[in-house]
Amino acid sequence: MNNIHWFFKSILNSYGQVFFSNKKTFSSLLLLATFVDFYTGAFGLFAIVVTNLVAYWLGLNKYKITEGFFGFNSLLVGLGLGIYFQPGSLLMLIVFLAAILTLFIAVSLEGVLGKYALPYLSIPFVISLWALTLASREFMELGLNERGIYTLNDLYIIGGGPLVKLYDWWNNIPLPSSIRSYFLSLGAILFQYNIFTGVILAIGLFTYSRIGFTLSLIGFYTAYLFYMIIGTKFSEVHYSYIGFNYILSSIALGGFFLVPNRNSYLWVVLIVPLVAIVTIGLSSLLAPYFLPVYSLPFNIMALVFLYVLKFRVNNKANLNPVYIQQNSPEKNLYSFINFKERFGKDTPIPIHLPFHGEWTVTQGHNGKYTHKDSWRHAWDFEIKNDEEKTYKDSGDFIEDYYCYGKNIIAPAEGVIEEIVDDIPDNIIGEINLEYNWGNTIIIKHSEYLFTKLCHLKPKSIEVQVGQKVKPGDLLAKCGNSGNSPYPHLHFQLQGTPHIGSQTIDYPLSNYLTKRGDKLELVNTASPIKDDIVMNVQVHPALRKAFHFTPGQKFMFEINSPTNHTVEWEVKIDYFLNKYVECNTSKSRAYFKVDESMLYFTHFEGDRNSLLYHFYLATFRVCFAYYKELQIVDTYPINMVFSPNQHFIHDFIAPFTQYMKGKYSLSYIGAENPLAETQITLNATTSTLVFNNEKNRIATSIFVDNTGLSRIEVDHKKTRYTAKRLEYI
């Protein structure tokens, strides 16, 4: 049964991939549209079946087969052969062989273009159909298609009299020539040269993606106007064969391979005339061979533009490649915006604070006394008491200072690169300019990333050169050596391993900052002067509850009008993405986790499921417990609003956002932050339109010394409790 489901999914997705989609309803509509000419549709379907079966037989990547990446090119070849030639056993044989040839070309191009992280698009279709078109001139037994007059008969077979009347009405309705050509161009993508098919595809595209539909109009009418400006002869029949190049180019570059925004729309307007020039030139070049250009102009310009973008040294054009493809311009956009808000400043290697407890930034970047010019990106840290003093008693001795002798720890995984450990501490108020940096440790984290910790206590260093360290490993103790009139820790990041190296502007990750009574969790930032900062101190119960590992299972009993149990399992996919899957609803919640944080990044499936509410409630969880701590975040719009709710918003989403999804998490309970007593996390999910709240979901997560124990959901009239039965 699973194999049958998988195979049907691979067929449907092969249709959807023509428009870069994997949406079932849209793919089904495309499938039906190919059968406006019955035999054309049949041979297209046959070609997909052959390709996917052969690909599976050869042992090719099952995920790529399922997503239709191989099948859609064969579909186009099958449709092309089916529309050109008379049906029969010989044509079936030709389509069978053509499907295999197209698969081989696709896999070969994937190997070539994949090295440059470029898609092969529909090049296999063009090459294969050209080869078959040229070869067929020697196939004397293969007759040309003469079915044009029987279209109405084919439609009657599919949908009876009503479908025939609808087809006849659409093809005879008086339309402006440009709109008529737009519909013909859409239909021509599937080798259906009639307005009826074009209208069906336009409706499907509009339903599937408002951004895609808008881009199709922008691409088509940009080309239409360019043809008029340059004075090139325009004919409806000729244009129907090439118009889809502009539609596909616009959708691909404006909203699929690039995140849709105002700049991607602008570049579509600039590139489409280039596609037109390439189209006109190739048409003349191929005319002596009686070969249509098909989608070759789209392929050339899309690949060239995507390749050019790989040589950028900055992103002034604000064109952002889609790295995690969700087969929807809207989803790509909303996910990108959310990812940028949440992780936009994330660093490749997270660097944490090099100490435990509360410390104050007494000098930040571009400091008042030092930290200037090439050494301006550094911090000085000290410990202050409630009276803002850094020392006790008179402060005349180094031992009076709260930070003196405190443990200094490794800020990230690395290797000890250099050590200085024999410079004596200074008397308070004096400095040692001969050994400016004092006792120092330099840690290598990558080829071009090093941390330096200075003014350490002499003979306190616990590591050796070449030793590997992990985050939190003890390095040394804070001292007063070098250019240090008072005990403090100097901390900086640099791109080279030398003690006098220039600093680089590299932020710190996952730390807490305290302003008054408010405690804020910071993802990635550079602390500023007077910030009170501290590392996240992991609570064992919270870490046990939320540090998910593949293979872990949970079972919950849900107390609702219909009591039932659900089981979750933590899994990992082909691309090493971790997710929690509900075995009942088959929903998936994708996440990433580190030593101190859990982030959910994406959800697929039933939005009435417990897993969806858990995804919302634990969208971002810190494994530390502090009563004052409140975590805020934002959701992707499409994750908290239904498609109908953001339908209109989709049209203007590339330019502005008036809908928002807000997340808030507060910690209560557990008087002793280190005790394994019950902790309650109260989460709120709010949807806002023009900053007015439209919906709210309140969820409470209960954690005890065994981990996650209970979930309570309160949403409008829906209230239920899910109790964990067991960990597996």
N, C-alpha and C positions, 0 to 999 in steps of 0.2 A: 504493500500500500504506500509506504514512504517513497519507494522508487517511482511509482506512478505519479504521485504528487510532485516529486522533484522534476520529473520529465515534463509534465504539463506546465510547471512553472517556468522551465527553461524555454518552452515554446512561446508562452505569453511574453516573457521578457524580451525575446528576440524581436517581437513586433515593437514593444515599447522603446527599445534602444535606438530605433530609427529617429526618435525625437528625444533621445537621452533620458528615457523614463523607465521606471520599473513598476509603475502603478497599474494594478490589475485592470481597473475599469477602463483606463485609457488604452491599455494594450489590447483589451478585448474589442474595443471600438475600432482600433486599427485593423485587427484581424478581420472583423466583419466588413470593413471598408474595402479590403482587398478583394472581397467576393462580389463586388458590384459587377465585375467581369468574373464569372464563376470559375472558369478554367485558369485564369490568371491567378486568382486566389488559391486554387487547389495546388498549382505547381509551386507557388511561394511557400505554402505550408509543407509540401513534400520536401522541398529543399532544406527547410529548417530541421525537419525530422531526421533526414539523412546526415546533415552536418553534426547535430548534437549526438546522435548515436555513434557515429564514427569517432568523434572527439572523445566520447566516453570509453569507447572500445580501445582507443589508442592510449588511454590513461592520462589525458590532459586534465588540467586543473578543473575540478568539479564546480568550484565556485564560479569560475568564469563561464562555464557552460550554463550553469543555472541562471546567471545574470543576463544571458543572451549576448555576451560579447562576441562569440563566434557566429551565432545563428543569424544575426540581423543582416550581415553582408550576404549570406547565402539566400536569405529571404528576398533581397533586392534582385539578386541574379535570377532566382526562380520566377519572380514577377516579370522581369524583363523578358526572359525566354518565353514565359507563358503568354505574354501580350503580343509577341512578335510572330510566333509560330503556331501552326495548327496542332491541337492536342492529339496524342496518340502514344503508342508504346515506344516509338523511337524518341519522341520528345521527352518521355519519362526517363529513358536511358540517358539522354543528354543532360537533363537536369540533375540526375543522380551523380553523374561524373562531374558536372559543374560545381555541385555542392561540395564535393571532396576537394576539387581544385581550389575553390574559394577558401576552404578551411586551411589548406596547406599554405596559401598565400598569406592569410591572416596571421597564422602562427609564425611564419617566417618574418613578416613585417614587425610583429610584436618583438621578436628577438633583436631586430635592427633598431627600430625606433624606441623600443623600451630602454635601451642603453642611455637615451637622452631624456627619459621620462616623458615621452611624447606618445599620444594615442595614434593608432593606425587608421582611425575613422572609417570611411567607406572606400578606401583605396583598394582593398581586395575585391570589392564589388566591381569597380571600374575596370581593373585589370582583367578579371575573370570574364566579365561580359564582353569586353572588347575582343578577348581571345576567342570566345565562342561565336561572336558576331562575324569575325573574319573567317574562322574555320567553317562556319555553317554555309558559306558560299560554295563549298565543295560537297555539302551534304545534299545530294540530289533528291533523296527520299523525304527530306524535311520540308513540308509545305509552309508557306507564309500564312499568317492569320487572316481570315476573311470573316471574322465574327462580328464586326462592327454593327451590322444591321440586326444582330440577335441580342443586343444588350438588354432590351426590355424583356425578352424571354427569360434571360438569366435572372433578372431581378424578380420576375414573377415566381420563379422557382424558390427564391429566398424568402420573399415577403408577401407574395400574392399581389392582388390588385392595388391595395393601398400604397405599397412601396413603389409600384410602377407609376401611379399618379403623382406621388411625392417627387419622384425622380424627374418626371416630365415637367412638373410645375417649377422645380428649381432651375432646370435647364432652359426654361422659356421665360423666366421672370426678367423683366427689363432692368438691367444693372449697368452702372457706369463701367466703361471698359477697364479701368484700373482695378475695380473691385472684382470684376469678372476674371481678370487675369490673376489676381491674388488667389482666388479659389481654385483656378486651374493649376496654378503653381503648387499649391498644397496637395492637390490630388495627384499631380505628376510625380511627387516624391514616392508614391506607391504605384506608379505606372497606370494611374487611373485618370484619363484625360477628360474629365467632365466636372461640371460645377457641383453636381450633387455630392460627389465624394469630397470635394474641397470644402463644402459647407459642413459636412459631417466631421471632417478633421479639424476645422476651425472651432467648432463647438467643443470637440474633445480637448483641443489644445487650450482653449479658454477655461475649461473646467479643470484640467490638469495643472495649469500654471498661468496665472495672470501675467507674470513677468515674461514667460515664454511667449504668450500670445502678443503682448505689447511689442516685444522685440521682433517678432515675425512681421508685424506691420511696419515697424521702423526700418527693418532691413529691406523689405519689399519696396516701400515707397521711396526710400533713399535711392535705390537702383532705378526705379521708375522715373524719378525726376532727373537722375543723371543721364539716362537715355535721352530724355527730352532736351537737356542742355547741350549735349554733344551732337545732337541731330542724327543719331543712329536710327536706321529704319526699324520701326517697331511693328511687330505683327503678333497677334494673340496666340496663334498656333506655335510660332517660333519661340515666343517668350515662355510658354507653358513648359517647355522642355528645360529651360535654364533658370527660370524664376526661383526654383527651390534652392538654388545655390545661395541666393541672398538671404533667404529665410533661415536656412541652416547655419550660415555663417554668423548671422545676427544672434541666433539663440545660443550657439556654441560659445562665441566669444563674449557676448554680452551678459550671459547669465549661467552658463554651465561650467566651462573650464575656468572662468574667472568669476569672482564674487560680484554679483550685480550691484552697481552703484552709478552715480552720474557720470563718472569717467569712463566706465565700461560702455555705457550708452553712447557717449561722445565718440569713443574709438570705433564703435560699430558704424557710425555715420561716416567716419573717415576711411574705414577699411572696405566697406561695401563698394564704393566706386572702384577700388583696386580690384575687387573680385569681378566687377563688370568688365574692366579692361582685360583681365586675364581670360574671362569668358569669351569676349569678342575675339581676342587673339587666337585662343585655342580652337574656337569654332572655325576660323579661317584655315588654321593649320590642319585640322582633321577633316575638313570638307572633301578634299580629293579622295579620301579613304572611306567616305560615307559613314563616319563614326560620330555619334553624338558626344558632346563633352560630358554628359551625365553630371556627376557631382565633383568632377575633378577640380574645377576652380575653387570650390569651397574647401576641398582638402588641401590644396596648395597654400591658400592664403591663411587658413586656420593654423596649419602646421608651422608656416614661416613666422607668423606673428607670435605663437607660443614659444617658438625656438628663440626668437629675438629677445623675448622677455627674460630668458635664462641668463643673458649677459648683462643684466642691469647691476649697477653698483649701489643704487638706491631706489626707492619707490616713490619718486616725486609724482609720477603719473597716478599714484594710488590705484594701481591695478593689482589685485590680490588673487593669486592662483588658489583654486580649491584643492586642498590636500586630502580632505576626507569627503569623498563624493557621496552625496545622498540622493542623487538622481532627481533633484528638484531645485530650480533656482531659488524658490522661496526658502526651502530648508537650508540650502547652502548659505543664503544671506543671513537668516536669523541665527544659525549656528555660529557663523563667523563673527557677527556682532557680539554675541554672547561670549564667545571664546576670547575675543579681544578685550572685553570688559573684565573678564575673570582672570585670564592668564596672559594678557597682552604684554605685560612687563616681566613675565617669567623668564628666568635665565636658564641656559642649557645645563649648568651645574649649580644647584642651589647652595648658596653660602649662608650659613647661620651665624648667629651671635656666638662669640668664643668664650662664653661664661654662663654660669647659672645665676639665678636671682635677678634682682632689680638693679640696674646700673643707669647712670645718667650720661647723656652725650654732653660733655663739657666743651668740646670743640668739634665742629663738623666740617663739611667741605668748605673751602675758601675761608679758613679760620681767621680769627683776629690776630693771633700771635704767630702761628706757623700754618702749615697746610696751605701753601700758596704756590702759584705758578704750576710747574710740572708735578708738584707733590700736593696739589690742592684736594684730591679726592681721598680723604682719609678721615678717621674718627678718633677722638680721645674719649675714653670712658672712665668714669669714676662712680663711686657709691656715695649717696647722700642719705642723711637721716631725715626725719620728719621736719626738721628745722632748716632744711636745705644746706646743712653743713656737711663737709666731706671728711671731717675728723672729729675726734672726741677730745676732751680736755683742752689743752692749749694748742695742740697741733704742732708742737715743736719737734716731735720725733716721728720718724716714718711709721712706727708701729701704731701711732695715733690715728692713722688714716684707714678708713673702713675697707678700702679696696686692697690695701697692702697685704700680701700673703694669700690673697684669695686665688682659688684654682682657675687656671686658664685652660680651655679645652679646644679640641680640634673643631673648626667650623664646618668641615666637610671631609669627605674621603680624599686621601692623597698620600704623598710620599714626602718625608722630611728631606728638604733640599739643602738647607744650610742652618748652622747653629753658631751662636756666640753666647758663651755662658760664664765669662770670667771678669766682667766689668763690675766693680763695686757699686753699691747703692750710693746715691748722693745724700749729703746732709740737707735737710729741708731748706729750700731757698737757693741752693747752689745747683749748677748745671755742669755737665761734662761735654763740651763741644768737640773735644778730640775724638770721642767715640759717641757721635751724635745719637745713634739709634739705640745705644745701650745693648743689653743682652737681648738677643733676637732669635726668632725661629721663622724660617721661610718654608712653606709647604707648597709642593707642586700638585695641582689638581688636574691640569691638562697641559698640553704643549705651550699654550699661551695664557695660562691662568695660574697665578700664584697668590697666596696670602702671606702677609708679613705681620708678625706680632712683636712689639718692641717694648723696651724699658722693663724687662722682666727681672725678677729677683735673681741675684747671682747664685749659681750652684743649685737652682731649683728645677732645672729642665730634666724631664723624665724620659725623653726620647733621644734617638740617635739618628744621624744622617743615614738615609736609605731605608729607614723604618716606615712601614705602612701604618697609617692611622685611619680610624673611622670617626664619624661625627660623634662628639662627646668624649673622646679619649682624652685623658689628662695629659697636658703638655708641660706646664710649668706653673709658677705662681707670679702674681702681679708684683712688680717692684718699682724702683725709682732710679734706674740706671740711665746713663746717657744724658741727652738734653731734656731733663725732667726735673723741674724744681720741686714738684709734689708727686707722690705716687699716683700713677694712672696707667692705663693700657692704651697704647697706640696701635691701631688696626687699619690695614689698607690692603687693597688688591692691586696687582701689577701684572704686566704681560711678560716680564723677564725675571730670571731667578736671582738677581743680584741684590745685595743689601741696599744699595743706593738707587735702585730702579725707580723710574717715574711711576706714578699711580695711574690707574684707569678707573673710569666711572662705571662701577659694577655694583648693582644693588644687593641688599641682603634679603633673605627669604624667610617666610613663616616665623614671624616674631610678634610679640605682644607689645603694645605701647600704651602707656597710662597717662591720661590727661585728667587731672582732678580725680573724681571717683569713677570715671569712665575708662573701661578697658577695651581696647580695640585690637582685633587680630589683623595683622598686615600680611598680605600675600608676598608682595615684592616691592621694596622701596628703599630709599636711602634715608636713614634717620637724620634729623636735623638737630641743631643745638637745643639743649634743654629737654629733649625727648627722654622720657623714662622708658626704658626698654627691657625686655626680658625674653628669654627663650621659652618655648612651649615645654611645659613639664608634663609628660605623658602620664595619664591616669590609667592604671592597669585594667580596670573594668571597662573603660571606654575603648581602649585599644582592643581588648578581647571582643567587644561587641561589634566593632566596625572595621577591624583590619581583616577584610575578607581575603581568602586565599582559594585558588581553584581547587575544586573537589569538596569544599565545605558545603554542608546541607543544613537547612533549617525547616522545621515543620511548625505550622501555626494552626490553632483552632480559632475560627472566627465566630464570634457570638453576634449573630444578626438574625433577622426574621427566619432565615434558613441556615441553621448551624452547619458548618462544613470545615474541612481542613484543607490547607494548601501546603505545598512543599516547594522550597526554593533550593537552587543549587548554583554555586559559583563556578563559572566556566571561563574558557578562553577561546577565542576564535582564530581563524587562519592568520590574521594580522596581529596576533598577540594582544588583542584588546580584551580586557577582563569585563565580565558582565554577570549579573545575577539573573537567572531565568526561573520563572514560575512554571513548574511542570503542569499546572492546571490550565492556566490561561495562555501559556507559551509566550508571555510578555518577557521583555528583556530590559534591564536597566544597566547601562554601561557606566563604568567608573574607573578612576585612577586613585591609587592610594600610596602614601609614603609612611614614614615612621610616625608622623604626627597629624596627618590630615587624610580625610576621605572626601573626594569630589565625585559627584555623579555628573556625567557629561551628556548622556543621551538616553531616551526611552523609546521603546517600540512595543506596541501591543494594546491591551485592554486598559482604558483609562478609568474603568470602574474597579479595577483589581486592587488588592492590598499592595502589590508591588509598586503600582503607580503612586499611591499615596505615600509609601515609604520613600520612593525616589524624590518626591516633592519635599518630604519632611527632613530628609537627611541629605539634601542637595549639597551641603558643605558642612562637614563636622570636624571640629578640632578635638583631638584626643586628650586635651587638657581640661581640667575642671577649675573654673574660677566663677564665683557667684556674680561678679560684675560683668562677666563676658557676654556679649551679644554679637552674633555673627549675622551679617547682612550680605545679600548677593542678589543676582538677577537671573531669571530664567530666559531661555529662548522663547520668543513669542509663540511659536507654533507648538510648544510643549505645554502651555497653560491655557491657550485659547483654542477653541475648536476651529476647523477649517472654515466653517460658515461665518464665524465671528471675525476672522481676519481676512475675509475674502476681499473686501474693498481696500483694506489696508495694504494688501499685496501690491496694488498698482503703484502706490507712491513709496513703498518701503525702500527702494533703492535710493531715495532722496531724503526722506525724513521718517521718523517713527513717532506715532502718537499713542501706541499701545505699549504697555510694559507689564512684566511679571516680576514681582518682588518677593524675596525670600528673607525671613528673619528667624533666627534661632537663639533662644535664651536658655541658660543653665540654672536649674534650681535643685535644692536638696544637697545631701552630702556635706554635713557641717565640717568634717575634716577632709580637705581636698585629696589626701593620700589614702584615706580609709576606703575599703571596698564596701561601702554602704550604697543604698539605692540612690541613683541620680535620675532626675527627670529632665528631659529636653523638650521644651515647648517650641514647636515650629509653626510659623504662619506663612501661608501662601496667599498672595494678594494679586489680583489682576486689575490693572488701571487703564482707563481710556481718558485721554486728556487730563491725566493726573487725578481722575475721579475713580474711586474704588468701585468695581462692579461685582467682584466675587471674592470670597475669603474661605480658606480651608484651614482649620486649626487641627494640629496633630500633636499628640504627646507620645514621646518615646521613653520607655522606662528601662533603665539599665541597673543590674545588680552585680554581685560578685561572680555570677556565672555568665555575664554578658547581657545581650539583648533579651529582655524578659516579656515585654508587653507593648502593644501599639494601640492607641486610642485615636479614632478619627471622628471629627465633628465637622460636617459640611452640610449646611442647610438642613434638610430633613433626614440626611443620612448620618447616622451615628452607629458606630460599632467598635468592638474591642477584639483584638487578635492577640491571643496568648501563645507564647512559644511553648511547644510541647517538649521538644528535645533538640539538641545539636547532634548532628550525625558526622 
